[in-house]
């Protein structure tokens, strides 16, 4: 089993290794036959070229700002919705929760066309609001938060309400501090997902200066044609932040994925 696991790990890592190696090869060496697994000479001119001839820094900032905004708003809206479903008794609560669960059964691609038509009618195409708002619906985060809020002893909230605390105060002073672990895990997973999202930013944004990094590197690829070293250099550059985030927060990412999969 250990040997099989190691083999599968090598098969998974090899494309990443090949991308990095190709990005530091001279352009002529990328099409050499037979291909070489290690560069005969290291050439970093592809990285210099993409930084000098494309707005990749602007794409980084676009991805960073939009991903942070999506992460903060998804967590805030999800925890408030989950708190209401878990702790507040109101008419139609069960049916509302069923609607949230139904969100799992509707793939994003199925709603893509009507969503784009709506965003276009609102005048938000090629607008950061049009990029961010449709990505705020996260039923999985609502369900996860609700599961954890259900485990909090109701006596804690009742005691706070008797002392005059509002529902917002109960949520942010009692329930949220008791669930910082899952909040942090969801934040990391949500940020990485927003950073790597390609389909919706590709459809809703058409101004080169407003593209996010996953979409931007496709424009770089079109400009370079068959310049494989430059194409791989742009892809490696785009992947660096998520790789660093994963290496730093590996345990948190794993916890978030397990919670998302319903294994926690």
N, C-alpha and C positions, 0 to 999 in steps of 0.2 A: 504493500500500500504506500509506503514511504517513497519507493522508487517511482511508482506511478504518479504520485503527487509532485515529485521533483520534475518528472518529464512534462507534466501538464503545465507546471510553472515556467519551464523553459520555453515551451511552445507559446505561452501567453506573453512572455517577456521579449521574445525574439523580434516581433514587429516593432516594438518600442526601441530596441537596440538598433535595428536596421534603419529606423528613421533618424536616430541621432548620428549614426555613422555616416549615412548618406549626406546629412547636412554639413558635415565637415570635410567632405571630399571635394576635389576640384571637379568642375562640371563634366569634363570629359571622362573622368573615372567612374561617374555614376552609370554610364552606359557601356562600361567595359565588359567584354565577354571572353572568359567567364568572370562573373562578379567576384569582388574581393570582400572578405568579411571584416577586414581591417584597413583603414586608409593607408596608402603608401606614403602620402604626405597630407598633413592637416592643413586645411584651407578654410579660414573663417570669414572669407570675403562675402559669402552668402548672407551671413548675419548682418554684416556691415551694409550690404546692399538693401536689405529689406527695411532697415531702420532709416536709411537715407532716401529711399524711393517709394515709400508707402507711409500712410498715416497710422502706423501700427500703434504708436503711443496713444493717439486719440482713440483708437479702437479699444485699447486696454482701459482707458479711463471710462469709456462708454460702458464696457462690460462691468467694471468695478462699481460704478455708480448705480447702474440698473440692478445688478445682482444684490448689492447691499440693500437697496430700496425694497426689492422683492422679498428678501429674507426678513427684514424687519416687519414689513406689513403683513406678510403671510403668518408669521408667528403671532403678531398682535391680534389680527382678526381671527385666527384659528383658536387661540386660547380663550378669547372672549366668547366666541360661538360655542366652544366646548364647555365652558363654564356654565353658560346659560342652559345648555342641554343636560348638564350633569347636576346642577345645584338649584336651578330655579324651576319651580313648578308653574307652568303656564299651559294654556289650552293649545293643543296641536303640537306639543313637544315631541311626541313619539313619531308623528307623521313627518315632522321636520327632520328628525334624525334619519328616518327612512330615505328621505330625499338626499341627505348627505351621503348615505351609503350607496344610493343609486348613482352618485357621481363616479363611483369606481367602475361602473359598467358602461360608461360613455367615453370612448377613447377621444383624445383631443383632436385627432384627425377628422373624426366624424362631425365635429362642430366647427371645423376650420373655415369653411366657406361662409356660413351665416355669421360667424364671428367677424370675419374680415369685412363683410358687407356692413355690419353694424358699426365697426370701427371707422369704416370709410364714410358712412353717413354722419358720424359724429365729428368728422374732420380730424381724426387722430392718426391717419396714416402718415408715416414718416415723422412721427411725433413720439417723444419719450413716454408720454402717458399711454399712447396706444401700444407701446412695447411692454409697459409694466402692468397695467391694469388687468389684461386678460390672464396674466400668469399668477394672479393673487388667489384664484380659486384652488384650494388645496384640501380636498375632503379627507385625504389620508392624515394630514396633520390634525384636523378636527377630531377624527376618530381616536387617534393616539392620545391626544390631550384628554379627551373625555374618559378614556379608560383609566388614565392615571388620576384624574380628578375624582373619579368614582371611588378610588381607594383611600382618599383622604377622609378621616373621621368627620362626619357631619357636625359633631359637637363643637369642633373648632370654629366653623363658620357661624353656628348658632350663637356661640358665646360672643363673637365679635359683633354680630348684629344686635345683640342685647345691649352692647356698650355703645351703640349708635353708629357703627361702621356701615358705610354704603356697600353695595355689591362690588363696586370697583375697588374699594379699599380691601374687602375680603379677598378678592381675586389677587391683587398685586401685593398684598401684605402677608397673606397666609398660603394660598394655593400655589402661587408662582414660586416663592422661595422653597417650598417643599418639592418642587419639580424642576429645579434648575438643571439637573442632569439631563433629563429628556429634552428640555428647552435648548440646551447647548448642543446636544446631538442633532436635533432637528435643524438647528441653525446651520450647522456645518453641511449637512446633507442638502438642505434647501439652497444654500449658496453655491455649492458645486453644481447642482442641477441647473440653477439659473445661469451660471457662468457657461456651462456646456450647451445650453439650449440653442438649437440651430434653426428649427423649422419656422417658429413664429417670428423671430427677428428677421429671418430671410424674407418672409412674406411682407411684413408690415413696414420694413425700413428699406428705402431705395437710395437715400443720399449717402454717398461714400463716406463722408465725414461722420455720419451718425451710426455707422455699422458697429456691431459688437464683434469681438475678436473671432468667434467661430465663423461668422459670415464673412468677415473681412479677409480671412486667409483664403477663401475661395476666390475672391477678386484678385488676390495676389497670384494665385495659381493660374487664373485666366490670363493675367498680364505676362507671366513668365512662360506660358506655353508648356514646353517639355523640359524646362529648367528644373530638374528634379532636386538638385541640391538646395536651390532657393525655396522651392516648395516645401521641402522637409524642414528647412530652417524656420520658415514661418509657422509650420505646424508645431515644431518643438517649442518655439517661443511662446505660442499660445497655450501650450500645455503646462508650462512651468508653474504658474500660480496654483493650479489644482493639485499638481504633484507635491508641491511644498506644503499646501494645506493638508493633504492626506498624510504625509509623513509626520507632520507635527501633531495632528489630531487623529491619528489612526484609530485609537481606541474609541474615541467619541464617534467617529464615522461608523465604526462597526456596530456600536450600540444603536445609532440611529437607523442603520440598515436593518438590524434585527427587529427593532421596534416597528419599523415600516412594514416588515414582512410578517408581523404579528407573532414573532417568536419570543418576545420578551414577556 
